[in-house]
Amino acid sequence: MHYQIAVIINFLGHCISMVALLVAFFLFLCLRSIRCLRNIIHWNLITAFILRNATWFIVQMTMSPAVHESNVIWCRLVTASFNYFHSTNFFWMFGEGCYLHTAIVLTYSTDKLRKWMFICIGWCIPFPIIVAWAIGKLYYDNEKCWFGKQAGVYTDYIYQGPMILVLVINFIFLFNIVRILMTKLRASTTSETIQYRKAVKATLVLLPLLGITYMLFFVNPGEDEISQIVFIYFNSVLESFQGFFVSVFYCFLNSEVRSAVRKRFHRWQEQHSIRARMTQAMSIPTSPSRVSFHSIKQSTSL
């Protein structure tokens, strides 16, 4: 019963996350005025979560017990794709940490940072890692669509190891960033510093969420029934709502995004009101009251 409820929670959480992620994606796509390296990194992180959620739905719809046992090629490719996009989530979070650490702790100008550097970190580095994992699975653990794991075979650590390393490095980055923020930037009130503070707060919330949910996979709840139930529900809620949390903290609560949306809305309101006034002005000469008044004026003058 608890497993079935957890499945429903997972499905609802991924649906809500997918909707929030798509809204955030199109906001970053449409709001060209806020395009900067920091927001481009946010945008790519959201894209990685969209692709990861999309492959999660594909896995749920296609991976039946019969498919697991058949171990056909396409189901192994689906598993590899899911693990690739899962890895990109962590590497783009690593990109978030690198940007903040460079801008705040190392005090380098962010103008020296380039978009291609973060694209390499987020999209390119996970690819050879997953290829190496797939080769290891093919030769040493080629069963159950590569979702299963034989006892004594540790090929999954080929991609899990780098993800754990990225988490550890990001926590070190965050420690240094918070230390600097509490000393150097406390008195600063520039708009850029305020944006950095908000980005750090978002990362402080999201990184533990990503890390806790991932580390839970290595935790054995034991044979106690209560601990197993808590593990199932806790893991289901945190994992399925990750995309929602990312959208909220990096987009919906982003002051630049909100300001740009307000400006776009006010501009639309002004254009709509101007169009309405022009329509009203054009309709005045043809109104019956205006014509009758004009005819009365002509008759009195005669």
C-alpha positions as CSV (number, residue, x, y, z in Angstrom):
1,M,0.0,0.0,0.0
2,H,2.8,2.4,0.9
3,Y,4.7,1.6,-2.2
4,Q,1.6,2.4,-4.3
5,I,1.1,5.7,-2.5
6,A,4.7,6.5,-3.1
7,V,4.3,5.8,-6.8
8,I,1.4,8.3,-6.9
9,I,3.4,10.9,-5.1
10,N,6.3,10.4,-7.5
11,F,4.0,10.8,-10.5
12,L,2.2,13.9,-9.1
13,G,5.5,15.5,-8.0
14,H,7.1,15.0,-11.4
15,C,4.1,16.4,-13.2
16,I,4.1,19.5,-11.0
17,S,7.8,19.9,-11.4
18,M,7.5,19.5,-15.2
19,V,4.9,22.3,-15.5
20,A,6.9,24.6,-13.3
21,L,10.1,23.8,-15.2
22,L,8.4,24.5,-18.6
23,V,7.0,27.8,-17.4
24,A,10.5,28.8,-16.1
25,F,12.1,27.7,-19.3
26,F,9.8,29.9,-21.5
27,L,10.2,32.8,-19.1
28,F,14.0,32.7,-19.6
29,L,13.5,32.2,-23.3
30,C,11.2,35.2,-23.8
31,L,12.8,37.7,-21.4
32,R,15.8,38.6,-23.5
33,S,16.5,41.7,-21.4
34,I,17.8,39.6,-18.5
35,R,20.2,37.5,-20.6
36,C,23.5,37.3,-18.7
37,L,25.8,34.5,-17.9
38,R,24.3,33.9,-14.4
39,N,20.8,33.6,-15.8
40,I,22.0,31.5,-18.8
41,I,23.4,29.0,-16.2
42,H,20.0,29.0,-14.5
43,W,18.3,28.4,-17.8
44,N,20.6,25.4,-18.7
45,L,20.0,23.9,-15.2
46,I,16.3,24.1,-15.7
47,T,16.7,22.6,-19.2
48,A,18.7,19.7,-17.7
49,F,15.9,19.1,-15.2
50,I,13.2,19.1,-18.0
51,L,15.1,16.5,-19.9
52,R,15.7,14.4,-16.8
53,N,12.0,14.5,-15.9
54,A,11.0,13.7,-19.5
55,T,13.2,10.6,-19.5
56,W,11.8,9.7,-16.1
57,F,8.3,9.6,-17.7
58,I,9.6,7.6,-20.6
59,V,11.1,5.1,-18.1
60,Q,7.8,4.8,-16.2
61,M,5.8,4.2,-19.4
62,T,8.1,1.7,-21.1
63,M,9.9,-0.3,-18.4
64,S,7.5,-3.2,-17.7
65,P,8.8,-6.4,-16.0
66,A,8.7,-8.2,-19.4
67,V,10.9,-5.4,-20.9
68,H,13.3,-5.7,-17.9
69,E,13.8,-9.4,-18.5
70,S,14.2,-9.1,-22.2
71,N,17.0,-6.5,-21.8
72,V,16.5,-5.2,-25.4
73,I,18.7,-2.5,-26.8
74,W,16.2,0.4,-26.7
75,C,15.5,-0.1,-23.0
76,R,19.3,0.1,-22.2
77,L,19.5,3.3,-24.3
78,V,16.6,4.7,-22.3
79,T,18.4,3.9,-19.0
80,A,21.6,5.5,-20.3
81,S,19.8,8.6,-21.4
82,F,18.1,8.9,-18.0
83,N,21.4,8.5,-16.2
84,Y,23.0,11.1,-18.5
85,F,20.4,13.8,-17.8
86,H,20.5,12.8,-14.1
87,S,24.3,13.5,-14.2
88,T,23.8,16.8,-16.0
89,N,21.6,18.1,-13.1
90,F,24.6,17.7,-10.8
91,F,27.1,19.1,-13.2
92,W,25.0,22.2,-13.8
93,M,24.6,22.7,-10.1
94,F,28.4,22.4,-10.1
95,G,28.4,25.2,-12.7
96,E,26.3,27.3,-10.4
97,G,28.8,26.8,-7.6
98,C,31.7,27.6,-9.9
99,Y,30.2,30.8,-11.0
100,L,29.4,32.0,-7.5
101,H,32.8,30.9,-6.2
102,T,34.6,32.7,-9.0
103,A,32.6,35.9,-8.6
104,I,32.6,36.1,-4.8
105,V,35.5,34.3,-3.3
106,L,38.1,34.6,-6.1
107,T,36.9,38.1,-6.9
108,Y,37.6,37.7,-10.6
109,S,35.6,39.7,-13.0
110,T,32.8,37.5,-14.3
111,D,33.4,39.1,-17.7
112,K,36.3,36.7,-18.1
113,L,34.0,33.8,-17.7
114,R,32.6,32.4,-20.9
115,K,29.4,30.5,-21.7
116,W,31.2,27.7,-23.5
117,M,33.1,26.8,-20.3
118,F,29.9,26.1,-18.4
119,I,28.4,24.3,-21.4
120,C,31.4,22.0,-21.3
121,I,31.0,21.4,-17.6
122,G,27.2,20.9,-17.8
123,W,26.6,19.0,-21.0
124,C,30.0,17.6,-22.3
125,I,31.8,16.2,-19.2
126,P,28.9,13.8,-18.2
127,F,28.8,12.3,-21.7
128,P,32.1,10.3,-21.6
129,I,31.4,9.3,-18.1
130,I,28.1,7.7,-19.1
131,V,29.7,6.1,-22.2
132,A,32.3,4.5,-19.9
133,W,29.5,3.4,-17.5
134,A,27.6,1.9,-20.5
135,I,30.7,0.0,-21.7
136,G,31.2,-1.4,-18.1
137,K,27.5,-2.4,-18.0
138,L,27.7,-4.1,-21.4
139,Y,30.6,-6.3,-20.4
140,Y,30.1,-6.9,-16.7
141,D,26.4,-6.3,-15.7
142,N,24.4,-6.6,-18.9
143,E,20.9,-7.4,-17.5
144,K,17.6,-5.9,-16.5
145,C,17.9,-2.9,-18.9
146,W,21.0,-1.8,-16.9
147,F,18.7,-0.8,-13.9
148,G,19.7,-3.9,-12.0
149,K,22.9,-4.4,-10.1
150,Q,24.7,-7.7,-9.5
151,A,26.3,-8.3,-6.1
152,G,30.0,-7.5,-6.2
153,V,29.8,-5.5,-9.4
154,Y,30.4,-1.8,-9.0
155,T,30.0,-0.4,-12.5
156,D,27.4,2.1,-11.3
157,Y,30.1,3.9,-9.4
158,I,31.6,5.0,-12.7
159,Y,28.9,7.7,-13.0
160,Q,27.9,7.9,-9.3
161,G,31.5,8.6,-8.2
162,P,31.8,11.8,-10.2
163,M,28.4,13.0,-9.0
164,I,29.4,12.5,-5.3
165,L,32.7,14.3,-6.0
166,V,30.8,17.2,-7.6
167,L,28.5,17.4,-4.5
168,V,31.5,17.5,-2.1
169,I,33.2,20.2,-4.1
170,N,30.0,22.3,-4.2
171,F,29.6,22.1,-0.5
172,I,33.2,23.3,-0.1
173,F,32.4,26.2,-2.5
174,L,29.3,27.1,-0.5
175,F,31.3,27.1,2.7
176,N,33.8,29.6,1.3
177,I,31.1,31.7,-0.3
178,V,29.1,32.0,2.9
179,R,32.3,32.8,4.8
180,I,33.1,35.7,2.4
181,L,29.5,36.9,2.4
182,M,29.4,37.2,6.2
183,T,32.5,39.3,6.2
184,K,33.2,41.2,3.0
185,L,29.8,41.7,1.4
186,R,27.7,42.4,4.5
187,A,27.8,46.1,4.1
188,S,27.7,46.2,0.3
189,T,24.3,47.3,-1.2
190,T,25.0,47.2,-4.9
191,S,22.4,45.5,-7.1
192,E,25.0,42.9,-8.3
193,T,25.9,42.0,-4.7
194,I,22.2,41.7,-3.8
195,Q,21.8,39.3,-6.8
196,Y,24.8,37.2,-5.6
197,R,23.3,37.0,-2.1
198,K,20.0,35.7,-3.5
199,A,21.8,33.2,-5.7
200,V,23.7,32.0,-2.7
201,K,20.5,31.6,-0.7
202,A,19.0,29.6,-3.6
203,T,22.0,27.4,-3.9
204,L,22.1,26.8,-0.1
205,V,18.6,25.5,-0.3
206,L,18.8,23.5,-3.5
207,L,22.2,21.8,-3.1
208,P,21.3,20.0,0.1
209,L,18.0,19.0,-1.5
210,L,19.9,17.5,-4.5
211,G,22.5,16.0,-2.2
212,I,20.2,14.5,0.4
213,T,18.0,12.8,-2.2
214,Y,21.0,11.4,-3.9
215,M,22.7,10.2,-0.8
216,L,19.5,8.5,0.3
217,F,20.1,5.9,-2.4
218,F,23.1,4.7,-0.5
219,V,21.2,4.5,2.8
220,N,19.8,1.1,3.8
221,P,16.7,1.7,6.0
222,G,17.1,-1.7,7.5
223,E,14.4,-4.2,8.2
224,D,12.4,-2.0,10.5
225,E,9.0,-1.4,8.9
226,I,8.6,2.2,10.2
227,S,12.1,3.2,8.9
228,Q,11.3,1.7,5.5
229,I,8.0,3.7,5.3
230,V,9.7,6.9,6.3
231,F,12.5,6.3,3.7
232,I,9.9,5.6,0.9
233,Y,7.9,8.7,1.5
234,F,10.8,11.1,2.2
235,N,12.7,10.0,-0.8
236,S,9.6,10.1,-3.1
237,V,8.7,13.7,-2.1
238,L,12.2,15.1,-2.3
239,E,13.2,13.4,-5.5
240,S,9.9,14.2,-7.5
241,F,9.7,17.9,-6.4
242,Q,13.4,18.8,-7.2
243,G,12.4,20.4,-10.5
244,F,9.7,22.5,-8.8
245,F,12.2,23.7,-6.2
246,V,14.7,24.6,-8.9
247,S,12.1,26.6,-10.8
248,V,10.9,28.5,-7.7
249,F,14.3,29.5,-6.4
250,Y,16.1,30.2,-9.7
251,C,13.2,31.7,-11.7
252,F,10.0,32.6,-9.9
253,L,11.8,34.2,-6.9
254,N,14.5,35.7,-9.1
255,S,14.1,39.5,-8.8
256,E,15.4,40.1,-12.3
257,V,12.8,37.8,-13.8
258,R,10.0,39.3,-11.8
259,S,11.0,42.8,-12.7
260,A,11.2,41.9,-16.4
261,V,7.8,40.2,-16.3
262,R,6.3,43.3,-14.6
263,K,7.8,45.6,-17.3
264,R,6.5,43.4,-20.0
265,F,3.0,43.3,-18.5
266,H,3.0,47.1,-18.0
267,R,4.1,47.6,-21.6
268,W,1.3,45.3,-22.8
269,Q,-1.2,47.2,-20.7
270,E,-0.1,50.5,-22.2
271,Q,-0.3,49.2,-25.7
272,H,-3.7,47.8,-25.0
273,S,-5.0,51.1,-23.5
274,I,-3.5,53.1,-26.4
275,R,-5.2,50.8,-28.9
276,A,-8.5,51.1,-27.1
277,R,-8.2,54.9,-27.0
278,M,-7.4,55.0,-30.8
279,T,-10.4,52.7,-31.5
280,Q,-12.6,54.9,-29.4
281,A,-11.3,58.1,-31.1
282,M,-11.9,56.7,-34.5
283,S,-15.5,55.8,-33.7
284,I,-16.4,59.3,-32.4
285,P,-17.1,61.1,-35.7
286,T,-19.5,58.4,-36.9
287,S,-21.5,58.4,-33.7
288,P,-25.1,59.7,-34.0
289,S,-24.8,62.3,-31.2
290,R,-21.8,63.9,-33.0
291,V,-23.7,64.1,-36.3
292,S,-26.8,65.5,-34.8
293,F,-24.8,68.2,-32.9
294,H,-23.0,69.2,-36.1
295,S,-26.3,69.5,-38.0
296,I,-27.8,71.7,-35.3
297,K,-24.8,74.0,-35.3
298,Q,-25.1,74.4,-39.1
299,S,-28.8,75.2,-38.9
300,T,-28.4,77.9,-36.2
301,S,-25.7,79.6,-38.2
302,L,-28.0,79.8,-41.2
